[in-house]
Amino acid sequence: MQFKFIYPLALLAAFVITITEGDAIFRGKITGVYPVPPTPKITYVSPHVTISPYDNHFRAAADTLQWDWKLVAAIAFTESRFDSTATSEAGACGVMQVMPATLRGMGVPDSLHMDTRTNIMAAAELLDYLDHLYRRIRNFEERTNFILASYNAGAGHIGDAMNLAEKYGRPRYVWNENVDSFLIRKGLPEYYTDSVCKNGSFSDWKQTLSFVKKVKRNWRRFERMQTRYSDSIATLMAKDSTIRIKE
């Protein structure tokens, strides 16, 4: 083959090789220097602080009441320290310490009295009844006093104390230093035999007054726990964009 043909062919081959390798190098730079970023791993966190193993049940109960779920949790903690196997000397049972007669009245079979979810939802039904009973007390904070006292002592005894307060010229819808003081007097014959009292003597007033205070104190404590938890999650989200609140 003559040289004048070899030289052009060599140049063509060199050009093809250069283009091919150059394209490979170019593609290599694209994938090497600017890699496809991996999809960030999202971490989902609950908006709720963990208070007990039964928080989901407390939130479900609170939804039916349109209450703060931490108040329902505070009642359970005060009643049983979240012990689902607890039974009192009076026979109150489960995490919410509901009386068996109350559970039967709601149609709950004996076999489910100690079932945690059933016990909590039954308590929610009772709390809803008491909430409705005291609906004339517009301020929820004040109404809560009567609901809690009735949950512990029975609505009948609290109703008697309200009647006594009204008879003696005190407001029947104010708990502190009014109705509570007449609940104390219901242990005295001159008061529990009064015609406005329909439920006899009541001697466990110390327990009831303490119960109201303890529940509200525990509720405030759980509120503070939630606030600290929410603040810590907000701080984490400000630092890490892959953290999301679980809906």
Secondary structure as GFF3:
##gff-version 3
##sequence-region A 1 247
A	DSSP	alpha_helix	3	33	.	.	.	ID=ss1
A	DSSP	beta_strand	43	45	.	.	.	ID=ss2
A	DSSP	alpha_helix	55	65	.	.	.	ID=ss3
A	DSSP	alpha_helix	69	80	.	.	.	ID=ss4
A	DSSP	alpha_helix	100	105	.	.	.	ID=ss5
A	DSSP	three_ten_helix	110	112	.	.	.	ID=ss6
A	DSSP	alpha_helix	116	133	.	.	.	ID=ss7
A	DSSP	alpha_helix	140	153	.	.	.	ID=ss8
A	DSSP	alpha_helix	155	167	.	.	.	ID=ss9
A	DSSP	pi_helix	175	179	.	.	.	ID=ss10
A	DSSP	alpha_helix	180	185	.	.	.	ID=ss11
A	DSSP	alpha_helix	189	192	.	.	.	ID=ss12
A	DSSP	alpha_helix	205	239	.	.	.	ID=ss13
A	DSSP	beta_strand	243	245	.	.	.	ID=ss14
###
